């Protein structure tokens, strides 16, 4: 490893847990703050706080010390406390917590109603995923009458489980284990959704039950837009837009790849269940990676949405801020040239002391 490669390795998180998941704080001074689990084998967490001072530094601090930066509002304080109660760092779990807190009226009646609808939609998508998985299984088994019975039922969940138990008995599988496996499967893919459901996407992000699938598609589209915008612009702005656009499109594409992998299992339900728990681990990993790839990019997209109709000077400033907010791609995933270009661009701007992602300590270096 060269000296330059060693510097890059120190400044790039090794894995997604070390990068951390975005905390959707409402306080503008806390935009882009992430909570991370530096050691996957330990539950201890830390905060990763981007600096907007122009230095490009990333500050790592004890989780509860965020109260030393700002006075936390009711929503932000409750979010932090409940995130600390989670078993590990999970982007989907954090998003769900943010909805549950919003449903408690901390953000006003309008946000409460939206959050209530979003939580109900998430539950509905889990139930729909369960029905789709079981009807696909029955279709594979040639049980057309059973499918028609489920569709016509006034309690589809009850009849789904009854037919699932019958299939398990016929195939000499443990009935309770099989039911639990399919329910787990439906829960893992609920944030993604299934292509068979073909539901429309909601404009309001709180109401988007296919958040991960929609986020991946939107991330790719915004990345492509930024690369198009860069053509003919001043060199620095063009470089920033191209670097951001490439990594956004690539991140959305990788999330889409993971979603496609999860979808493939749902197209052969019987075979997947017979290979459980190995196939279950693969499904869970694909769904989790898809969520990690899109996590944190919504704040970058939001900043560009605000700048999209502004003049060039304002857009150039927005791109600088977007570079600070852009999630660092972990070493485990950064094998594409575009990730390297974005990372090198960030390093080029950092002349001051930097932070080693693995230790939180300063790493002295000159301009890269």
CORPE-V871737 format. One record per backbone hydrogen bond with DSSP energy under -0.5 kcal/mol. CO is the residue of the C=O (numbers start at 1). NH is the residue of the N-H. If there is no record, write none. Layout:
BEGIN
co->{CO	CO}
nh->{NH	NH}
END
This chain:
BEGIN
co->{2	3	4	5	6	7	8	9	10	13	14	15	16	17	21	22	23	27	28	30	33	34	35	36	36	38	39	45	46	47	47	48	48	49	57	59	61	62	63	64	65	66	66	70	73	74	75	76	77	78	79	80	81	82	83	86	88	90	91	92	93	94	95	96	97	98	99	101	101	102	105	108	109	110	111	112	113	114	115	116	117	118	119	120	121	122	123	124	125	126	127	128	129	130	131	132	133	134	135	136	137	138	139	142	143	144	145	146	147	148	149	150	155	156	157	158	159	160	161	162	163	164	165	166	167	168	169	174	175	176	177	178	179	180	181	182	183	184	185	186	189	189	191	191	194	194	204	205	207	208	210	211	212	213	214	215	216	217	218	219	220	221	222	223	224	225	226	227	228	230	234	235	236	237	238	239	240	241	242	243	244	245	246	247	248	249	250	251	252	253	254	255	256	257	258	259	260	261	262	263	264	265	268	269	270	271	272	273	275	275	277	278	279	280	281	282	283	284	285	286	287	288	289	290	291	294	296	296	297	298	299	300	301	302	303	304	307	311	312	313	314	315	316	317	318	319	320	321	322	328	330	330	333	336	336	337	338	339	340	341	342	343	344	345	346	347	347	349	354	355	356	356	361	362	363}
nh->{6	7	8	9	10	11	12	12	357	331	332	19	20	37	35	24	25	30	31	33	23	48	21	38	46	40	42	63	36	49	61	34	50	59	51	49	47	65	66	67	68	69	70	72	77	78	79	80	81	82	83	84	85	85	86	88	90	94	95	96	97	98	99	100	101	102	103	104	106	105	108	112	113	114	115	116	117	118	119	120	121	122	123	124	125	126	127	128	129	130	131	132	133	134	135	136	137	138	139	140	141	143	142	144	147	148	149	150	151	152	153	153	159	160	161	162	163	164	165	166	167	168	169	170	171	173	172	178	179	180	181	182	183	184	185	186	187	188	189	190	192	193	212	213	197	198	207	208	209	211	214	215	216	217	218	219	220	221	222	223	224	225	226	227	228	229	230	231	231	233	238	239	240	241	242	243	244	245	246	247	248	249	250	251	252	253	254	255	256	257	258	259	260	261	262	263	264	265	266	267	267	268	272	273	274	275	275	276	278	279	281	282	283	284	285	286	287	288	289	290	291	292	293	294	295	297	299	300	301	302	303	304	305	306	307	308	310	315	316	317	318	319	320	321	322	323	324	325	326	330	333	334	335	339	340	341	342	343	344	345	346	347	348	349	349	350	368	351	363	357	359	360	356	364	354}
END
